Amino acid sequence: MINEKSLITLAKNAKKTAHHLAQLTTTEKNMALRTMAKHLRSAAADILAVNAKDISEAKQNGRSDSFIERLTLTPERVEAMANGLEQVATLPDIIGQTDSQWLTDTDLQISKVRVPLGVIGIIYESRPNVTTDASALAFKSGNAVILRGGKETIHSNTEIVQVLQAALKEVNLPITAINYIDNPDRELAKQFMQLNEYVDCLIPRGSAGLIQNVIQQATIPTIETGTGNNHLYIHKDADIEKALAILENAKTQRVSVCNAIETLLVDKEIAEEFLSLAAPLLAKYHVKIHADNIASNYFQNSIAITPDDDATEYLDYELAIRVVEDVNTAIEHIMTYSTHHTETIVTENYSTARLFTQAIDSAVVMVNASSRFSDGEQFGFGGEIGISTQKLHARGPMGLAALTSYKYIVLGDGQTRD
């Protein structure tokens, strides 16, 4: 198990390895990723066995059903993880890509070229698939990665990392490209967050509490991700059939993820028609409703909504519902309570859709589509390292490009400056 002393050694080795990874060819990286996928499939039974241990301990500790759903692996989910590794292998290699090139009036040829960040630290909670997603994207973009998962999935994550390292060893690449901190001690986590000498970027993935804890304690540059207090707004010119389908998918398809919706806003003009149909739809999934005075008329046993509900990311079968006057009222509400992750409007009115997309300052703004599409894989990025809710460096679902920086290469022929 990693301790204070061995953490430094791990970080040093990751830094050294990062220099090697930056020089790998695309062929070498893709071969390694496909080998990881092969090993993951071969080890599926072992991975599921240790995951069952994590699930059992979570149940003994009284964790919620939605929490357990997040940490649960199935044969299908392991296969999806393997497919994700193979999909990243098919993506264009961004390292060494020339973003722009120009010639100055002194005949210097300047190129802006993509380079890896170096060593990326990932702190996350209860989703074991993050282990493969983060490892694949970091590796393909030429970065070493240090992973620190939650204690609830420590057995699953440890097993998965060992499988990925075995694949690296098979293709004669350093296993220190993918590293895991198998000690859940919080003081050790704090030390990790302050290893500026060795770690170039820190990305937290998880609850609002985890993200804020990392932001407050880390001295490593941090990309804020993930808290998803997301809204679905049904405009008076919405297609009701589309709106109901989007509501069902965005709220109930998978409640424990950051791109599910937590608040439903409905125009007053369409409230009776829409909510009378939405009520039995949501009741089918036993969604607990927090409703305002108007919306409560359509939901039996609803709870009176509070300002705390407006700001809550439930990550469960719960939903806040408010009836609003118009699009401007909806925008004002969203901008007051949004975590700037993903916001959605359903409308057939082009002008209203355009107003909404211009006024809403979030990483992703959807028109007539479920918020569940706010996802790196769905965007064609081959998975994601997280969904950034900030504006510096990276924003929205973060794929390969978000894990790179750039350098300027300047070619001259003996020029000197006057």
C-alpha positions, 0 to 999 in steps of 0.5 A, a space after each residue: 500500500 502506498 505511503 507518504 514516502 512511496 508516493 514521492 517515488 511514484 510521482 518521480 517515476 511518473 514524471 520520468 515516464 512522461 518524458 518517454 511517453 511524449 516521444 511514443 509513436 502513434 502506432 506504439 500507443 494504439 498497440 498498447 491501448 488495444 492490448 489493454 482492451 484484450 487484457 481487460 476482457 480476459 480479466 473480466 471475471 476477476 474484475 467482477 469478483 473484486 467489484 462484488 466485494 466493493 458492492 458488498 462493503 458499500 451495502 454493509 456501510 448503508 450506501 444508497 442504491 444510486 451510489 451502489 449503482 455508480 460503483 457496480 460493474 457488469 459484464 456489459 460495463 466491462 465490455 464497454 470499458 474495453 470498447 472505450 480503450 479500442 475507440 481511443 486507439 482509433 482517434 487521431 493522434 493530437 501530439 505533434 499536431 501543428 495548430 498554426 504556422 506562419 512566417 514573420 517579416 524577419 523570415 522566422 518560421 513559427 509553428 504552434 505544436 501540440 504537446 502533452 501536459 506531462 503528469 496528470 492526477 485524477 481524483 475520483 470517487 465511485 465509478 471504476 470505469 473512470 479508471 480506464 477512461 482516464 488511463 486511455 485518454 492520458 496515455 493516448 495524449 502522451 501523459 503519465 497518469 496518477 489515479 486516486 479513486 474512492 475507498 468504496 471502489 479500491 478493490 475494483 480500481 486496484 485490479 483494473 490498474 494491474 490489468 492495464 499495467 500488465 498490458 503495458 508490460 506485454 508491449 514493453 512500455 513502462 507500467 509507470 505510465 499508469 499509477 494508482 494510489 491504493 491508500 484512501 488516507 485523506 492526509 496522503 490525498 492532501 500530499 498528492 494534491 500538493 506535489 507541484 514538482 511532479 504533477 502538472 495538472 489535477 482533475 477531480 471527478 465526483 461530488 461537489 464536496 470532493 471537487 471543492 475539497 480539491 480546489 481548496 487544498 490543491 496547489 497543483 493547477 486544477 481543472 474544476 469538473 462535474 457538479 451537474 445541477 442541470 435544468 430542462 426548460 419546456 418552452 411554450 412552443 415545445 413539441 410535447 412528444 419530444 419534451 416528454 421523451 427528453 424528460 424521461 431520458 434526461 431524468 430517469 435513464 441513469 440518475 447517478 450521473 452528472 449529466 442527468 437533469 435535476 430541475 424541470 422548468 415549464 412555461 406557465 402557458 403550457 404547464 397544464 398540458 405538459 405536467 398532466 402528462 409528465 406526472 404519470 411518466 415520472 410516477 412510473 419511475 417513483 421519482 420524488 417531486 419537489 414542486 412549486 404551488 402550481 406544479 404541485 397540483 399535478 403530482 400526488 404526494 409532492 414536497 413543497 419546493 425550497 431554495 435549497 432544492 433549486 441548488 441541489 444535485 440529487 443524483 437520485 430519483 428526485 426532481 425539482 419542478 417550477 412553473 415559470 412565466 416565460 423564457 426570460 424568467 427561465 434564463 434568470 432562474 438557471 443562471 442563478 442556480 446553474 453549476 454551468 454544466 449542461 442546460 437544455 431547452 425544448 422548443 420549436 421556436 428558432 428565435 427562442 432557442 437562439 436567445 437561450 443558447 446565447 444567454 445561458 453561460 454553461 459548458 454545454 447548451 442543448 436544444 431539443 436533445 437530452 442532457 445525457 448526450 453531454 458526454 465525451 464519448 457521445 461527442 466523438 471524443 472517445 470517452 472523457 477525462 471529465 466535464 469541465 465547468 470552468 473556462 480556463 484551458 478546457 471547457 465541457 467534455 474533455 477529450 484528448 485536446 484538453 490534455 495537451 498544451 502547446 509549444 512554439 517551434 521557431 526556425 531561423 537561418 542565423 537571424 539576429 534582432 536589431 
